Amino acid sequence: MMSLVPWIERRWSFDLPVSAFPAVLERLRGLPARAAALVERVPEVLLAARPTRGWSVKEHLGHLNDLHALDLQRVDEFLAGAAVLTAADPANHRTTVANHNTVATRQLLERLEQDRRRLILALESMGDADIARTARHPRLGIPMRLIDWAEFVAVHDDHHLAAARYVLSSPTTPPQMRTRTTERQQQTAAVNAQRDLFEIPEGVTYLNCANMGPQLRAVTQAGVLGVHGAASPWARRSDDWFAPTERLRALFARIVNADADGIALVPSVSYGIAVAAANVPIASNQSIVLLDGEFPSNVYAWRELARRRGAVVRTVARRSSGSWTEPVVEAIGPDTAVVSVPNCHWTDGRVLDLTRVAAAARRVGAAVIIDGSQTVGAYPMDVASIQPDFLVTVGYKWLLGPYGLGYLYAAPRWRAQGVPLEHSWLTRAGAEDFARLTDYSETFRPGARRFDMGEYPQFVLTGMAIAALEQVLAWGVDRIQREVAVLTSRLERGAFDAGADAVAAADRVDHLIGIRPRSGMAADLIAALAEAKVYVSIRGDVLRVAPHVFNTAADIDRLLKVLQSRS
Ligand SMILES: Cc1ncc(COP(=O)(O)O)c(C=O)c1O
């Protein structure tokens, strides 16, 4: 591998004729286009990845932006006849604190375009006398003409573009991350753009997001980068422990219409429900309202709490048609202390209007807990209007993130007084100052951070979850719900002829649909589906089908074909 001379070791001859200035200008003009070409089709996560030593690609681009203010100042100094040019900061403090890795590449490129245009405008107006003006370079200690300085800036551009290219092709970058999307892949992407974002082999019909979301390529890449990063713990800065988790909180907050302060990072739904159960008030003989056939992680903790407090669990019976809303609202009464419900039933997608349920609970002073695992990410969720006490969700289903990292929203009153399950050093005020951890703090970090799980700065998982949530937000939850509605209604229409009854659209969410074969669930149905490489779940007497934006009508038709062949 070629090596690149450190910038400060460059030697200069400064011997261009003044008449070469238009050619130097041409080179300076080319920076934005060259930078754009360098990063084209390279995933954001890779552009933000720091090599073992030095800057990420984004930081190199950001640094070139950072210097434009100094460049313009130096042009003025030449024209004003200054003896010495203003010195650059040798520590590059501005670039260090700018946090360029959190800025979208598109934005970095736009800034580069604008700032470079300003510099070019200033230089284009120069006459030969200006171009030959001389000032001393403060670090080199030698006089340079304005044309020499312009060449110096152009070589500095080259240096950082070369360094950025080096990061992309470095052997510490995993080989599969160095590949860009080929033209051919791009064309395929235009046909089924969303599927190409995942690694789902041809022939696989994956309709099982309710079990586990498939992994986005960007998430795989973030994971690989995280694992590679873990090989160099000495390169980790104290900010690396906290900044990515803050970004993750902010992204999740956007999905549920909360503020980042209200989000804690948890490993599972059972953990989040345990936090809620440890905090909500309940007296003997009061009741906890749950759905019939609820997912176990939203049942056991409440049974345990009821046992300890002499309270009762009131299970709302399933009805064969209609939504859950009416029966749940009817079950809420003066003795209700807690209502812990999802937005739809996890087995068949039958819906629950949380706004109405939460309002009924509030009227009797009951706490509202939501398990959003089967909806958040694919179905709109607005905690600002529903106002639950707590909402918890896994991150690995509709949020397409890694297993083992979920989210807990806590209402403002619990952020001030809630009791966490654990007492990690990482949840206390001052945790950022690693030198003073034994100055024990009785204060928590602000907001819902007191509920964070121990070791919440999951270095590998956090990057993966960020990549996943960025993609979910880029699609938009409303759009996801709209697009999959076409698929589930196609299945609902086709199911009847294939010998099955489907939950009607009016009674369910659009991304998850349960169908019940009229002749019962044959034991070998799953095997027949697996043989056809059609992946769905069987939950009790229900075949649960859960498509996402990477699915097409052809996927639904393949499932229907298997059902038809057996009806
Ligand atoms: C409704 C619901 N809640 C929770 C979970 C997962 O719970 P936990 O994170 O406790 O494993 C699932 C998984 O299938 C689920 O469907």
The ligand as an SDF file (V2000), in Angstrom:
LIG
                    3D

 16 16  0  0  0  0  0  0  0  0999 V2000
  -45.5510   -8.0990   21.6220 C   0  0  0  0  0  0  0  0  0  0  0  0
  -44.1410   -8.5180   21.9640 C   0  0  0  0  0  0  0  0  0  0  0  0
  -43.5640   -7.9940   23.0440 N   0  0  0  0  0  0  0  0  0  0  0  0
  -42.3130   -8.3420   23.3890 C   0  0  0  0  0  0  0  0  0  0  0  0
  -41.5720   -9.2370   22.6430 C   0  0  0  0  0  0  0  0  0  0  0  0
  -40.1740   -9.5790   23.0800 C   0  0  0  0  0  0  0  0  0  0  0  0
  -40.0300   -9.5040   24.4730 O   0  0  0  0  0  0  0  0  0  0  0  0
  -38.5900   -9.5270   25.1570 P   0  0  0  0  0  0  0  0  0  0  0  0
  -37.8710   -8.3380   24.6680 O   0  0  0  0  0  0  0  0  0  0  0  0
  -38.8860   -9.4690   26.6170 O   0  0  0  0  0  0  0  0  0  0  0  0
  -37.9130  -10.7870   24.7400 O   0  0  0  0  0  0  0  0  0  0  0  0
  -42.1560   -9.8090   21.5110 C   0  0  0  0  0  0  0  0  0  0  0  0
  -41.4220  -10.7930   20.7010 C   0  0  0  0  0  0  0  0  0  0  0  0
  -41.9360  -11.5470   19.9160 O   0  0  0  0  0  0  0  0  0  0  0  0
  -43.4820   -9.4380   21.1640 C   0  0  0  0  0  0  0  0  0  0  0  0
  -44.0890   -9.9480   20.0870 O   0  0  0  0  0  0  0  0  0  0  0  0
  1  2  1  0
  2  3  1  0
  2 15  2  0
  3  4  2  0
  4  5  1  0
  5  6  1  0
  5 12  2  0
  6  7  1  0
  7  8  1  0
  8  9  2  0
  8 10  1  0
  8 11  1  0
 12 13  1  0
 12 15  1  0
 13 14  2  0
 15 16  1  0
M  END
$$$$
